[in-house]
Every structure is written in structure tokens, then in C-alpha cells.
Amino acid sequence: MRELVATIDIEASPDEVWQVLTDFDRYPEWNPFITEIRGVPEEGARLQVRIEPPDGRSISFAPEVRRAAETVQLTWLGRVLVPGVFDGEHSFEIRPLEIADPRRVRFTQRERFRGLLVPLLWRSLDRDTRRGFEQMNEALKDRAEELAEARDTEDTEG
């Protein structure tokens, strides 16, 4: 098994981050890595996902949602061909940084790779896919913080 992890702190609530993460229709507007998702973030659902790793080839696949815990975690399992060839369990985790300040979270994007092809593909995964995770995390941070700022402005004006 090999694992990629990218983490970023975001000045927004878990709800605001979850809203951006699960608004799949808007991914083309802001997400440089996962450029398309079709489907619903519900356990057992099948998604249609397109990723575009930096300096890599775009890939489309149809993972199954394994966990969808609102404002906490979204996890899917994608496979190439049959189980054991190339399996990737991808998760997005949202954790409040402090109980006293629920408007700051740590967002972690993680993928655990298993299968016969993983050693052959690891170099490009570790380079290109890791950069894609980091780029997506930065873009998610920007989008969620804009949403949080807009809500704060509405609260003070309203």
C-alpha cells in the first residue's frame, strides 16, 4: 500500500467547506485537479469523476462512495479493471482546528493505493497526483474562505 496526503488549514466552518466540496456542478469553475464529478455524495452511490493531474493525462473513472458524513468526510473507492490491479481509496476529511473556534478547519485529502500496478505508477502518482491534491486544496481554501467572507458580510449588514 502507498499513500498520498495533502493538508491545508481553512478559515471557514466545516459546513462552508462541505458545501464547496459537495457542490459537484461547480467543480469546473474552481477545481484544477478534479475537473468534473457527476452523481450524489451518498453512501453506495456511483460517481463519474474526471481528474487532470498537473503534467499528466486526464483520467475518468466511476468510484463508489464508501462514506458520506456531512461536514466531516467523503470517501470513495475507485478501481481499474478488477479488484487488486489498481485500487484507490480517496478521502476528503474536514476537522475543526479548535472547539472554541468552529470557523477554522483542517482539510485533508488522502488516497491509499493498493494493487499490482501501484509500484509501476508510484513515481507519477507521487509527483503529479500529489501536486494535483495540493492545487485542489489551495483552490478549495480560496473558494470556502470567499464563501465564509460573504456570509460574514451578510451577517454584519443584515
N, C-alpha and C positions, 0 to 999 in steps of 0.2 A: 504494500500500500504506500502511496505517496500522497502528500497533502500540500495544497496551496492555501495561504491565509493572507488576507489584506484587511486591515482595521483602520477606522478613522473615527474621530470624535466629531459630533454634530451638535450645533446649538439649536436644537429643536426637540419637541416632545416625541415620545415613541409613536403617538398617533399620527403626527405630521410626517414622520419618516415612513411609517407603514403606508400612509396614503399615497406618497410618491412611489414607493416600491411596488405597490399592487395596482397602480393605475397603468396597466399594460398598454392601453391605447395611446398613451402619451410618450412611450419609450423613444420613438423616433425623434421626438423634439429635444431630448436631453441626453440620452444614453449612448455613449460612443462604443460600448462593448456589446451589450445585449440590445440589438437594434430592433428586435421585434419579439413580442410574446403574444400569442393568441390563446385564449382559454380563461379559466377562472381559478383563482388561488384557493382551491378547496381540496382537502384530502381525498385521494383517489382519482382526481381529475387528470386528464391527459392534456398537456400543453403543447403548443407548437412554438419552438424557440429558435431564433437565429442569432448567432454571435459572430462578431467580426473582431478577432484578436488583432492588435497592432502588428503590422508586418506579417500577418498570417492570412490564411484563406478563410472566408466565411464558411460557417457550418450551420446546418439546420438539423434539428433533432426533435423528438417527441417524448420528453420525460414525463414521468408520473409524479404528481405531487404526493409526497410522503407525510408532510406535516405543514399545517397552516394554522398557526396560533397567532391570532390577531395581535398586533403591536409587539410581538415577541420573536417569531421565527417563521420562515418559509423555507421548506426543504423539498427538493425533487431528486429523483433518480433517473439518470439517462444512461442508455446503453447503446453500444454499437454492435449490430448483428445479434448475437446471443449472449446471455449472461456469462461473464468470465473472460470475454475478449477485451472489452474496454468499458468499464462501468465508472460513472462519475456521480457521486452523491454531492449535490451542491446545496449549500445552505446560506441563508441571509439571517443574521441574528441582530436583534435590537435590544440593548441593555441600558437602562438608566445609569448614569455615572454616579449620581448621588440621590439618595432618597429625599433629601431636603430640597433638591433642585431637579424636578422631573422634566425640565426643558433642556437637558443635556444628555445625550446618549452616546454610547459606543456602538458603532455599526461594524459588524464583522461579516465578511464574505469568505466562505471556506468551501473547498472542494476536496473530497477524498477520492482518489483514483485507484481502481483495482483492475487487474486483468492482464492477459498475456501481452497486449500491445503497450502497456504503460511504460516499461523500460525503454522501448524503442522511441516513444514520443515524448519522454520526460523533458529532454532539453528544450524543445519548443514550448511545451506547457509551462515550464519554469520561467522561461523568458517572456514569450508573447502573451500567454494567458494571464500570468501574474501582472503584467503591465496593464492588460485589459481590466482586471479586477481593480487595480489602483485608479485607473482613469474613471471607471464607473463609480467608485466610491467618492472621488472628488466631485463628479457631476451630481451624484445623489446629495451630497452635502450641500452644494450650491443651491440645488432645487428646493430641498427641505428647509434650508435657512431662509430662502426667499419667501416660502410659504409661511414660516413662523413669523417673519418680519411683517408680512402683510396682515396676518391675524393680530399681531401686537398693535399695529397701526389702527386697525378697525376697532380694537378694544379701547384704545385711548380716545379715539374720535367719537365712538358710539356711546 
